[in-house]
Amino acid sequence: MSSDEPIIDLDTDNQEPVTVEESPADKVDKEKENTPTNRKTSIVWDHFPKVKGAKKTKCKYCGTLMSSNIRNGTSALLSHLTNVCKNSPLYKKTDLKRQSTLSFKPTNKGASGSGSLATHSFNQEKCRLALAKMCIKDNRPFSVVDDEGFREFVWELNPNFKFVSRWSVARDCLSIYEEEAIKVKDMLKGQTVCLTTDTWSSVQNYNYMCLTAHWIDDDWVLQKKILNFCPIENHRGETIGSLVYEYIREWGINNVFTITVDNASSNDGAIRFLRRVLKGPIDILGCKYLHLRCCAHIINLVVQDGLEEEFDSITRILGAVTYVRSSPARYKTFKDCVARAAIECKQKPCLDVDTRWNSTYLMLETAVKYEQAFDRLYTIDSNYGAHFRSEVTDDCEGNTRKRKRKVKVIGAPSESDWETARNMIEYLKIFSDVTTKISGTKYVTSNTFFSEFVKMQATITRMCLSTDEKKKNMATSMKTKFDRYWEDIDNMNFLLHVAVVLDPRFKLRYISFCIETIYGKNSEKGKQILEKSEVDIYLADGKEKRDDNFDILGWWKANAVKFPILSKLARHLLAMPISTVASESAFSTGGRVIDKYRSSLNTKTAEALICTQDWLRSTPADLELIGTMTSKQIDELNEKLAAIEIGKLFFVIRMLSVLTSYFKYILISLNFSM
């Protein structure tokens, strides 16, 4: 070291400060530090205080200390805000920095690549909710989240989805049920509803009751909602009635117009109980017209009695169909016979199902098309002939309700059997079409009853006049059952006839003439009735054109201002379901939800799944109307109305009485609401 250099003593406090001149490179670095950059500041610093030089920073919401070294990035801080800190406004919003995807959202069931254009971005909570809705809508078990194939499929769709347990899926389904139930309860407020109910036994050996509500809302849209699918102790009338009344009160329903049930004797007891408990200051017409019998069930009983007369022929044809459907080898042999007979029909022979209406008709309709194939099968397949030489017994109720004794039906279908089947199909098709039409749940059915009633009666009458003894015997059995329920007008709910009058295509043709006939042309009573009231204006206006696609609810919606009181009456009457198919269809869903693989489901979970499925599912296309009556057929039926012995004058008097009484009820309701 040179002796000329100054000596700096680090331990001496009295040393003067040494000034070190900055180099040009140091000046450039300092200018870079002070110059603002274009780099975007992370949103996490809006929620964590940024202290210069500090190695840690504290969350504003929960106080958690996190590393603030920006060299390591801010992903840990963002993850804390979105996934850990529940007090953070960003909690569970994991799609903040994800780019949305533009795609088409399908609008119809099964559609793809069609619908409205919408943006989509991954969201864990939405995906979890969609998973629960999938289990509800598609009858999927909660354990689907444990299936290996399903997990692989979801991972390919989006690996960010975090699977939840089956118990979490079950809880999510119950939460959806509770939310949707609140919405349905709000929809029911202030509505006058019609109910349908029926009972069913599951594979668990539990008895279930289904309660369904029908009404027309303020926008003139027919609504149908399953309210309850609940266990019931027994099938006694008072038990059914008390449970229905309990749920009526639970849902806040104050006005029940009609209750549609099948013809079981226990349902008569249930209706008697409900009439007692529902009577009050705001009941509808004293609950006199509360009971509405299921028309589809009555038709089924009528047809079954007619089929009983041709039990042997039907059983032989059913045996032939059963044989070819019993194994793949037999069906292959049958297909070879079809090919050799040059039969072009592509329908597969279907079996007769005891619990399914119209199944006998469908079985016969397809079987007769393969008559030649069955005859050829008899000559080439020895087992086919042996099949009919065995004894066939009938120990259960089905198409042979009266025949509970053992019977023998020996032999394959003969030419006579096939001819009998063709004759039966001609008439069974009429009853099948009627059953299909009145079983709809997405369109009004109450106004169709009278025309379908006439159609069936004309068919049975024509069969009774046939020279063919088989047809005549079949018609006689059907007429006996038909008259048991519908011969006397008092056996029918009279509101069904009033609903026909409220169809603008029909109205009441001879009302003025009948009033003048009853009271005299210039009598004071007649003048009072014929004063220009809403009813009179409605009846005096011209009838609408008889179009098979006429929208009756749309017509009343457009004319509600012109007929304010009558339109309210129409909303109630046209909402009446004339079959219990709406409730019985729930049992088909129940059979899929509570099958042998899911029999451990408790009753509350089963109810939540079935009801929520009905509330969430997209409205399906209803049953196609097979054989809908044309305008010409309606005209022909109207000409036959004069031949029906129901007492025209009595009918008109009663019609006016019901309309007057219901008018008073509507006016009282309006006063209460005001």
C-alpha positions in Angstrom: 0.0 0.0 0.0 1.3 3.5 -0.9 2.1 5.8 2.0 0.4 8.6 0.1 -3.1 7.0 0.2 -5.4 8.2 3.1 -6.1 5.7 5.9 -9.8 5.2 6.7 -10.4 4.0 10.2 -13.8 2.3 10.4 -13.9 2.4 14.1 -13.5 6.1 14.3 -16.7 8.2 14.5 -15.0 11.5 13.7 -14.1 10.6 10.2 -15.5 13.0 7.6 -17.8 11.3 5.0 -16.4 10.2 1.8 -18.1 11.1 -1.3 -18.1 8.5 -4.1 -18.8 9.7 -7.6 -21.6 7.7 -9.5 -20.6 5.9 -12.7 -22.7 6.4 -15.9 -24.0 2.8 -15.6 -25.3 3.5 -12.1 -27.2 6.5 -13.3 -29.0 4.5 -16.0 -30.1 1.8 -13.5 -31.5 4.5 -11.2 -33.4 6.1 -14.0 -35.0 2.7 -14.9 -36.1 2.3 -11.3 -37.8 5.7 -11.2 -39.4 5.4 -14.6 -43.1 3.9 -14.6 -43.4 0.7 -16.6 -46.3 -0.4 -18.9 -46.8 -3.7 -17.0 -50.4 -4.1 -15.7 -50.6 -4.3 -11.9 -52.3 -7.4 -10.6 -55.8 -7.1 -9.0 -54.5 -8.8 -5.8 -52.9 -5.6 -4.7 -56.4 -4.1 -4.3 -56.8 -6.7 -1.5 -53.3 -6.9 0.0 -51.4 -3.8 1.2 -48.1 -3.4 -0.8 -45.3 -2.2 1.4 -42.0 -1.5 -0.3 -39.3 -3.7 0.9 -41.5 -5.9 3.1 -41.3 -9.7 2.6 -44.8 -10.4 3.9 -48.2 -8.9 3.3 -51.4 -9.3 5.2 -54.9 -10.2 3.7 -57.3 -7.3 4.3 -60.2 -9.7 5.1 -58.8 -12.5 7.2 -55.4 -11.3 8.3 -53.4 -14.2 6.8 -49.7 -13.4 6.2 -48.6 -14.2 2.7 -45.3 -13.8 0.8 -45.1 -10.5 -1.1 -42.0 -11.3 -3.1 -43.1 -10.2 -6.6 -40.3 -12.4 -8.1 -42.4 -15.4 -7.2 -45.5 -14.0 -8.9 -49.0 -13.3 -7.4 -50.8 -16.6 -8.2 -50.6 -17.7 -4.5 -52.2 -14.4 -3.4 -55.0 -14.8 -6.0 -55.6 -18.4 -5.1 -56.0 -17.3 -1.5 -58.6 -14.7 -2.4 -60.6 -17.0 -4.7 -60.4 -20.4 -2.9 -59.4 -19.8 0.8 -60.6 -16.5 2.2 -64.4 -16.7 2.5 -64.7 -13.0 3.3 -63.0 -12.0 0.1 -65.3 -10.6 -2.6 -63.4 -12.8 -5.1 -64.2 -16.0 -3.2 -65.2 -18.9 -5.6 -64.9 -16.6 -8.6 -62.3 -18.8 -10.3 -63.1 -17.6 -13.8 -62.0 -14.0 -13.3 -59.0 -14.3 -15.7 -60.4 -16.9 -18.0 -61.5 -16.1 -21.5 -65.2 -16.9 -22.3 -65.9 -19.2 -25.2 -68.5 -18.3 -27.8 -70.8 -21.2 -28.7 -74.4 -22.1 -29.6 -76.6 -23.2 -26.6 -79.1 -25.9 -27.6 -82.7 -25.0 -27.0 -84.4 -28.3 -27.7 -84.0 -31.7 -26.2 -81.4 -33.6 -28.1 -80.5 -30.7 -30.3 -76.9 -29.9 -31.1 -75.3 -27.0 -32.9 -78.6 -25.0 -32.9 -80.1 -22.5 -30.6 -79.1 -19.1 -29.3 -75.5 -17.8 -29.4 -74.1 -17.5 -25.8 -70.7 -17.1 -24.0 -69.4 -19.7 -21.7 -66.6 -19.9 -19.2 -65.8 -22.6 -16.6 -67.3 -22.2 -13.2 -67.0 -24.9 -10.6 -70.3 -24.1 -8.8 -72.3 -24.0 -12.0 -70.8 -27.3 -13.1 -71.7 -28.9 -9.8 -75.2 -27.6 -10.0 -75.5 -29.0 -13.6 -74.3 -32.4 -12.4 -77.1 -32.5 -9.8 -79.6 -31.5 -12.4 -78.4 -34.2 -14.7 -79.0 -36.8 -12.0 -82.5 -35.5 -11.6 -83.5 -35.1 -15.2 -81.9 -38.3 -16.6 -82.6 -40.6 -13.6 -78.9 -41.1 -13.0 -77.7 -42.5 -9.7 -75.7 -40.3 -7.3 -72.8 -42.8 -7.6 -72.2 -41.7 -11.2 -69.5 -39.4 -9.9 -67.5 -42.5 -8.9 -67.8 -44.2 -12.3 -64.4 -44.4 -14.0 -65.7 -43.7 -17.5 -67.7 -40.7 -16.4 -64.7 -39.2 -14.7 -62.5 -39.7 -17.8 -65.2 -38.1 -19.9 -65.5 -35.0 -17.6 -61.7 -34.6 -17.4 -61.5 -34.5 -21.2 -64.3 -31.8 -21.2 -62.5 -29.7 -18.6 -59.7 -31.0 -16.3 -60.4 -28.1 -13.9 -63.6 -29.7 -12.6 -63.2 -30.9 -9.0 -65.4 -34.0 -8.4 -67.6 -34.1 -5.3 -68.9 -37.2 -3.4 -72.2 -38.9 -4.0 -73.4 -37.5 -0.7 -72.7 -34.0 -1.9 -74.6 -34.7 -5.1 -77.6 -35.9 -3.0 -77.5 -32.8 -0.9 -77.4 -30.6 -4.0 -80.4 -32.4 -5.4 -82.4 -31.7 -2.2 -81.3 -28.1 -2.3 -82.6 -27.7 -5.9 -85.9 -29.4 -4.8 -86.4 -26.9 -2.0 -85.6 -23.9 -4.3 -88.0 -25.1 -7.0 -90.7 -25.9 -4.5 -90.7 -22.3 -3.4 -91.2 -21.2 -7.1 -94.1 -23.6 -7.6 -95.7 -22.4 -4.4 -95.5 -18.9 -5.7 -97.1 -20.0 -9.0 -100.0 -21.5 -7.1 -100.9 -18.4 -5.2 -104.4 -17.2 -5.9 -105.0 -19.9 -8.5 -108.1 -22.2 -8.7 -106.6 -25.6 -9.4 -107.8 -29.0 -10.6 -106.2 -32.0 -9.0 -105.5 -35.6 -10.1 -104.3 -38.3 -7.8 -103.5 -42.0 -7.9 -101.6 -44.6 -5.9 -98.8 -47.0 -6.7 -96.7 -49.8 -5.0 -92.9 -49.7 -5.6 -90.3 -52.5 -5.6 -89.7 -51.5 -1.9 -93.2 -52.6 -1.2 -94.1 -49.0 -0.2 -97.4 -47.5 -1.2 -97.0 -44.1 -2.9 -99.6 -41.5 -3.7 -99.0 -38.9 -6.5 -100.8 -35.6 -6.4 -100.7 -33.4 -9.5 -102.1 -29.8 -10.0 -103.5 -28.4 -13.2 -104.4 -24.8 -13.8 -104.4 -22.1 -16.5 -102.2 -19.2 -15.5 -102.8 -15.5 -16.1 -101.1 -15.8 -19.6 -103.6 -18.5 -20.6 -101.0 -21.2 -20.5 -102.0 -24.6 -19.2 -99.8 -25.6 -16.3 -99.2 -29.1 -14.9 -97.0 -29.7 -11.8 -96.5 -32.8 -9.7 -96.9 -31.5 -6.1 -96.2 -34.7 -4.1 -95.0 -38.2 -4.6 -95.3 -39.5 -1.1 -95.7 -42.7 0.9 -99.2 -43.6 2.1 -100.2 -46.1 4.8 -103.0 -47.8 2.9 -105.5 -47.4 0.1 -108.5 -46.5 2.3 -110.7 -43.6 1.2 -110.3 -41.6 4.3 -106.5 -42.1 4.4 -106.2 -40.8 0.8 -108.6 -37.9 1.4 -106.8 -36.8 4.6 -103.4 -36.9 2.9 -104.7 -34.9 -0.1 -106.2 -32.3 2.2 -102.9 -32.1 4.2 -101.0 -31.3 1.1 -103.6 -28.9 -0.3 -103.1 -26.8 2.9 -99.3 -27.2 2.8 -99.1 -25.8 -0.7 -101.4 -22.9 0.2 -104.2 -23.9 -2.2 -107.5 -22.3 -1.3 -109.6 -23.1 -4.3 -110.0 -26.7 -5.6 -112.2 -26.9 -8.6 -112.2 -30.7 -9.4 -110.3 -33.8 -8.4 -109.9 -36.5 -11.1 -109.6 -40.1 -9.8 -110.0 -43.5 -11.2 -113.0 -45.7 -10.4 -111.7 -47.6 -7.4 -114.3 -47.6 -4.5 -111.7 -46.2 -2.1 -111.6 -43.0 -4.2 -115.3 -42.5 -3.7 -114.6 -42.4 0.0 -111.8 -40.0 -0.4 -114.0 -37.6 -2.4 -116.7 -37.8 0.3 -114.1 -36.9 3.0 -112.7 -34.0 0.9 -116.2 -32.6 0.3 -116.7 -32.4 4.0 -113.4 -30.7 4.8 -113.4 -28.3 1.8 -116.8 -26.9 2.3 -116.7 -23.3 3.5 -117.4 -19.7 2.7 -115.2 -19.8 -0.5 -115.9 -23.3 -1.8 -116.9 -23.7 -5.4 -120.6 -24.5 -5.9 -120.7 -26.3 -2.6 -118.2 -28.9 -3.9 -121.1 -30.5 -5.8 -119.0 -31.0 -8.9 -115.7 -31.9 -7.1 -115.6 -35.5 -8.2 -114.5 -36.2 -11.8 -114.0 -39.8 -12.9 -111.1 -40.7 -15.1 -112.6 -41.2 -18.6 -109.5 -43.1 -19.9 -110.0 -45.6 -17.1 -113.7 -46.1 -17.9 -112.8 -46.6 -21.6 -110.2 -49.2 -20.6 -112.9 -51.1 -18.6 -115.3 -50.9 -21.5 -112.8 -52.3 -24.0 -111.6 -55.0 -21.6 -115.2 -56.3 -21.3 -115.5 -56.5 -25.1 -112.2 -58.3 -25.4 -113.3 -60.9 -23.0 -115.7 -62.2 -25.7 -112.8 -63.0 -28.0 -110.4 -64.3 -25.3 -109.4 -67.5 -27.2 -108.5 -65.8 -30.4 -106.5 -63.1 -28.6 -104.7 -65.6 -26.5 -103.6 -67.7 -29.5 -102.3 -64.6 -31.3 -100.6 -63.4 -28.1 -99.0 -66.9 -27.8 -97.6 -66.7 -31.4 -96.1 -63.3 -30.7 -94.7 -64.5 -27.4 -93.0 -67.4 -29.1 -91.1 -65.4 -31.7 -90.1 -62.8 -29.1 -88.8 -65.4 -26.5 -85.3 -66.0 -28.0 -83.0 -64.5 -30.6 -82.9 -67.8 -32.5 -86.7 -68.0 -32.8 -86.9 -64.4 -33.9 -84.3 -65.0 -36.6 -86.3 -67.9 -37.9 -89.4 -65.7 -37.9 -87.5 -63.0 -39.9 -86.6 -65.6 -42.5 -90.3 -66.4 -42.8 -91.1 -62.7 -43.2 -88.5 -62.4 -46.0 -89.8 -65.4 -47.8 -93.4 -64.1 -47.6 -92.2 -60.8 -49.0 -93.7 -58.8 -46.1 -92.4 -55.2 -46.2 -93.6 -54.2 -42.7 -90.7 -53.0 -40.5 -92.6 -53.0 -37.2 -91.5 -55.5 -34.6 -94.3 -57.7 -33.2 -95.1 -56.2 -29.8 -96.4 -58.0 -26.7 -99.6 -57.3 -24.8 -98.8 -55.5 -21.5 -101.5 -55.8 -18.9 -100.8 -52.5 -17.3 -100.6 -50.5 -20.5 -103.7 -49.2 -22.2 -104.1 -49.8 -25.9 -101.4 -52.6 -25.8 -103.9 -55.3 -27.0 -104.8 -53.1 -30.0 -101.1 -52.4 -30.8 -100.3 -56.1 -30.5 -103.1 -57.2 -32.8 -102.4 -54.4 -35.3 -98.8 -55.5 -35.8 -99.5 -59.2 -35.6 -102.1 -59.3 -38.4 -99.5 -57.9 -40.8 -97.4 -61.0 -40.3 -100.2 -63.5 -40.7 -98.5 -65.3 -43.6 -95.1 -65.3 -41.8 -96.7 -67.0 -38.8 -98.4 -69.6 -41.0 -95.1 -70.4 -42.7 -93.4 -70.6 -39.3 -95.9 -73.3 -38.3 -94.8 -75.5 -41.2 -91.0 -75.2 -40.8 -90.6 -75.0 -37.0 -91.9 -78.0 -35.0 -91.3 -76.2 -31.7 -93.8 -73.5 -32.7 -96.6 -76.1 -33.0 -95.6 -77.8 -29.8 -95.7 -74.4 -28.0 -99.5 -74.3 -28.5 -100.2 -77.9 -27.5 -99.2 -77.1 -23.9 -101.7 -76.0 -21.4 -102.1 -72.2 -21.0 -103.4 -71.0 -17.7 -104.8 -67.7 -16.6 -104.2 -67.0 -13.0 -103.9 -63.2 -13.0 -105.9 -60.2 -13.9 -105.2 -58.7 -17.3 -107.1 -58.9 -20.5 -109.2 -61.5 -18.8 -110.5 -59.9 -15.6 -113.5 -62.3 -15.4 -111.6 -65.5 -16.3 -109.6 -66.3 -13.1 -110.3 -70.0 -13.6 -107.9 -72.2 -15.5 -108.5 -72.6 -19.2 -107.0 -74.4 -22.1 -106.3 -72.7 -25.4 -104.9 -75.3 -27.8 -103.6 -74.6 -31.3 -101.9 -71.9 -33.3 -103.8 -68.9 -34.6 -106.3 -70.1 -37.3 -107.6 -68.2 -40.3 -110.8 -67.5 -38.2 -108.6 -66.0 -35.4 -106.9 -63.7 -37.8 -110.2 -62.6 -39.3 -111.6 -61.9 -35.8 -108.5 -59.8 -35.1 -109.0 -57.7 -38.2 -112.6 -57.0 -37.3 -111.6 -56.1 -33.7 -108.8 -53.7 -34.9 -111.4 -51.7 -36.8 -113.2 -50.8 -33.6 -110.3 -50.9 -31.1 -108.6 -48.2 -33.2 -111.5 -45.8 -32.4 -111.2 -46.4 -28.7 -107.4 -46.2 -28.8 -107.6 -42.9 -30.6 -110.0 -41.5 -28.1 -107.9 -42.7 -25.2 -104.8 -41.1 -26.7 -106.6 -37.8 -27.3 -108.1 -37.4 -23.8 -104.9 -38.5 -22.1 -102.9 -35.4 -23.1 -101.5 -33.2 -20.3 -100.1 -30.3 -22.3 -103.3 -29.3 -24.0 -107.0 -28.7 -23.0 -109.0 -31.9 -22.9 -112.3 -31.1 -21.0 -113.9 -29.5 -24.1 -113.2 -32.7 -26.1 -115.2 -35.1 -23.9 -118.6 -34.7 -25.4 -117.6 -35.2 -29.0 -115.5 -38.3 -28.0 -118.4 -39.6 -25.9 -120.7 -39.4 -28.9 -118.1 -41.0 -31.1 -117.8 -44.0 -28.8 -121.5 -44.4 -28.3 -122.1 -44.4 -32.1 -119.4 -47.0 -32.5 -120.9 -49.4 -29.9 -124.4 -48.8 -31.4 -123.2 -49.7 -34.8 -121.6 -52.8 -33.5 -124.8 -53.9 -31.7 -126.7 -53.7 -35.1 -124.1 -55.9 -36.8 -125.2 -59.3 -38.3 -122.0 -60.8 -37.2 -122.7 -62.6 -33.9 -119.1 -62.2 -32.6 -119.3 -58.4 -33.1 -122.7 -58.2 -31.6 -121.7 -60.2 -28.5 -118.6 -58.0 -28.1 -120.7 -54.8 -28.4 -123.3 -56.0 -25.9 -120.6 -56.6 -23.3 -119.1 -53.1 -24.0 -122.5 -51.4 -23.9 -123.3 -52.9 -20.5 -120.2 -51.4 -19.0 -120.6 -48.1 -21.0 -124.1 -47.6 -19.7 -123.1 -48.4 -16.2 -121.0 -45.2 -16.1 -122.4 -42.9 -18.8 -126.0 -43.9 -19.5 -127.4 -41.6 -16.8 -126.4 -37.9 -17.2 -126.2 -37.7 -13.4 -123.3 -40.2 -13.4 -121.2 -37.7 -15.4 -119.8 -34.5 -14.0 -122.0 -31.9 -15.6 -119.2 -29.4 -15.9 -117.9 -31.4 -18.8 -120.9 -30.4 -20.8 -120.5 -26.7 -19.7 -116.9 -26.9 -21.0 -118.2 -27.8 -24.4 -120.4 -24.7 -24.4 -117.3 -22.6 -23.7 -115.7 -23.9 -26.8 -116.3 -21.0 -29.4 -116.6 -23.6 -32.1 -119.7 -25.2 -30.6 -121.5 -23.0 -28.0 -125.1 -23.9 -27.3 -127.0 -24.2 -30.5 -130.7 -24.2 -29.4 -130.6 -22.3 -26.1 -132.9 -19.4 -27.2 -135.4 -21.7 -28.8 -135.4 -24.0 -25.7 -135.9 -21.0 -23.3 -138.8 -19.7 -25.3 -140.3 -23.2 -25.4 -140.0 -23.6 -21.7 -141.1 -20.2 -20.5 -143.1 -18.9 -23.5 -142.1 -16.5 -26.2 -143.1 -13.3 -24.5 -143.0 -14.3 -20.8 -141.3 -12.1 -18.2 -139.1 -15.0 -17.0 -137.9 -15.6 -20.6 -137.1 -11.9 -21.1 -135.0 -11.8 -17.9 -133.0 -14.8 -19.0 -132.5 -13.4 -22.5 -131.3 -10.0 -21.4 -128.0 -9.1 -22.8 -125.6 -10.6 -20.3 -122.1 -11.8 -21.0 -123.5 -15.3 -21.5 -126.1 -14.1 -24.0 -123.6 -12.0 -25.9 -121.2 -14.9 -26.1 -123.9 -17.3 -27.2 -125.3 -14.8 -29.7 -122.0 -14.2 -31.4 -121.2 -16.4 -34.3 -119.3 -19.6 -33.8 -115.7 -19.9 -34.8 -114.6 -21.9 -37.8 -114.2 -25.5 -37.0 -110.4 -25.9 -37.4 -108.8 -29.0 -36.1 -105.8 -26.9 -34.9 -108.0 -24.3 -33.2 -106.2 -22.7 -30.1 -109.0 -22.4 -27.6 -106.8 -20.8 -24.9 -105.5 -18.2 -27.4 -109.1 -17.3 -28.3 -110.1 -16.7 -24.7 -107.0 -14.8 -24.0 -107.8 -12.4 -26.9 -111.4 -12.1 -25.7 -110.9 -11.8 -22.0 -111.6 -8.1 -22.1 -114.9 -8.6 -23.9 -116.0 -11.4 -21.5 -114.2 -10.6 -18.1 -116.3 -12.9 -15.9 -117.0 -15.6 -18.5 -113.2 -15.8 -19.3 -112.5 -16.6 -15.6 -115.1 -19.3 -15.7 -113.4 -20.7 -18.9 -110.0 -20.7 -17.2 -111.3 -23.0 -14.5 -113.4 -25.3 -16.7 -110.9 -25.8 -19.4 -108.2 -26.7 -16.9 -110.1 -29.8 -15.9 -108.1 -33.0 -16.8 -110.5 -35.8 -17.8 -108.0 -38.6 -17.1 -105.5 -39.4 -14.3 -102.7 -40.0 -16.9 -100.7 -37.1 -15.5 -100.4 -38.8 -12.1 -100.0 -42.3 -13.5 -97.2 -41.2 -15.8 -95.3 -40.2 -12.6 -95.3 -43.9 -11.6 -93.4 -44.7 -14.8 -90.8 -42.2 -13.6 -91.0 -43.6 -10.1 -90.3 -47.1 -11.5 -87.1 -45.8 -13.0 -86.1 -43.7 -10.0 -86.9 -46.5 -7.4 -85.7 -49.5 -9.3 -84.1 -52.6 -7.9 -80.7 -50.9 -8.1 -81.8 -47.8 -6.2 -84.3 -49.4 -3.7 -82.3 -48.0 -0.8 -83.5 -44.4 -1.6 -85.5 -43.0 1.3 -89.0 -41.7 0.5 -88.1 -38.0 0.9 -85.3 -38.3 -1.6 -87.5 -40.2 -4.1 -90.2 -37.5 -3.8 -87.6 -34.8 -4.4 -86.2 -36.4 -7.5 -89.5 -37.2 -9.1 -91.1 -33.8 -8.4 -88.0 -31.8 -9.3 -87.6 -33.7 -12.6 -91.2 -32.7 -13.5 -90.4 -29.1 -12.6 -87.1 -28.8 -14.4 -87.5 -30.9 -17.6 -88.1 -29.0 -20.8 -91.7 -29.3 -21.8 -91.9 -32.4 -24.1 -94.0 -32.6 -27.2 -97.2 -34.2 -26.0 -98.8 -37.3 -27.4 -99.6 -36.9 -31.1 -103.3 -36.9 -31.7 -104.0 -40.1 -33.6 -107.1 -39.9 -35.7 -108.1 -36.4 -34.6 -111.7 -35.7 -35.7 -112.0 -33.6 -38.8 -114.6 -30.9 -39.2 -116.7 -33.1 -41.4 -116.8 -35.8 -38.7 -117.7 -33.2 -36.1 -120.6 -32.1 -38.3 -121.8 -35.7 -38.6 -121.7 -36.1 -34.9 -123.6 -33.0 -34.3 -126.4 -34.3 -36.5 -126.5 -37.4 -34.3 -126.8 -35.4 -31.1 -130.6 -35.3 -31.6 -130.7 -39.1 -31.3 -129.0 -39.1 -27.9 -131.6 -39.5 -25.2 -130.2 -37.2 -22.5 -133.2 -34.9 -22.2 -132.5 -31.7 -24.2 -134.8 -29.4 -22.2 -133.5 -30.7 -18.9 -129.9 -30.3 -20.2 -130.5 -26.6 -21.1 -132.2 -25.8 -17.8 -129.4 -27.5 -15.8 -126.8 -25.7 -18.0 -128.3 -22.3 -17.2 -128.5 -23.2 -13.5 -124.8 -24.1 -13.4 -123.7 -21.1 -15.3 -125.8 -18.8 -13.0 -124.4 -20.4 -9.9 -120.9 -20.1 -11.1 -121.4 -16.5 -12.2 -122.4 -15.8 -8.6 -119.2 -17.5 -7.3 -117.0 -15.5 -9.7 -118.6 -12.2 -8.6 -118.2 -13.1 -4.9 -114.6 -13.9 -5.6 -114.0 -10.6 -7.3 -115.6 -8.8 -4.4 -113.3 -10.6 -2.0 -110.3 -9.7 -4.0 -111.2 -6.0 -4.2 
